[in-house]
Amino acid sequence: MRPGRREDPKPFTTIAIVVLALIALLQLLRVLWRWKVTLNGAVVPVWLSGIAFVVAGGLAVMVWREHRR
């Protein structure tokens, strides 16, 4: 790569950012709207979605920042 010139973004990186951001958004909506989720008869606590929001959102931001370099 020549100095002063950016590489084209890799498609997988862009897809990963979008998927992680969508997962984070859905987890946040579940927390805000108190959606009930049941897996194999067990109720999944809403606070777990709060943790999932932080993890997925954090990963999306980290990949996005790395992508910008």
C-alpha positions in Angstrom: 0.0 0.0 0.0 1.3 3.4 -0.9 1.5 6.2 1.8 -1.6 8.4 1.9 -3.8 5.8 0.2 -6.4 3.7 2.0 -7.2 0.1 1.1 -10.7 -0.8 0.0 -12.7 -2.1 2.9 -12.9 -5.9 3.1 -16.5 -7.1 2.7 -16.3 -9.5 5.6 -15.3 -6.8 7.9 -18.2 -4.6 6.8 -20.6 -7.6 7.2 -19.2 -8.4 10.7 -19.7 -4.8 11.8 -23.3 -4.7 10.6 -24.2 -8.1 12.1 -22.7 -7.2 15.5 -24.4 -3.8 15.5 -27.8 -5.5 14.7 -27.3 -8.0 17.4 -26.5 -5.2 19.9 -29.6 -3.3 18.8 -31.9 -6.2 19.2 -30.5 -7.0 22.6 -31.0 -3.3 23.6 -34.6 -3.4 22.3 -35.2 -6.5 24.4 -34.0 -4.8 27.5 -36.1 -1.6 26.8 -39.3 -3.4 25.8 -39.0 -6.3 28.2 -39.5 -9.0 25.5 -39.8 -12.5 27.0 -37.6 -15.2 25.7 -38.0 -18.9 26.5 -35.4 -21.5 25.5 -36.3 -25.1 26.0 -38.9 -24.2 28.6 -36.5 -21.9 30.6 -37.0 -18.2 30.7 -34.0 -16.2 29.8 -33.5 -13.2 32.2 -33.6 -9.7 30.7 -30.4 -8.7 32.4 -28.6 -11.2 30.2 -29.5 -9.2 27.2 -27.9 -6.2 28.8 -24.6 -8.0 29.0 -25.1 -9.3 25.4 -25.7 -5.7 24.3 -22.4 -4.5 25.9 -20.4 -7.4 24.4 -21.9 -7.2 20.9 -21.8 -3.4 20.8 -18.2 -3.4 22.1 -17.1 -5.9 19.5 -18.8 -3.9 16.7 -17.0 -0.7 17.8 -13.6 -2.5 18.1 -14.0 -4.0 14.6 -15.1 -0.7 13.2 -12.2 1.2 14.7 -9.7 -1.4 13.4 -11.4 -1.2 10.0 -10.8 2.6 9.9 -7.0 2.3 10.3 
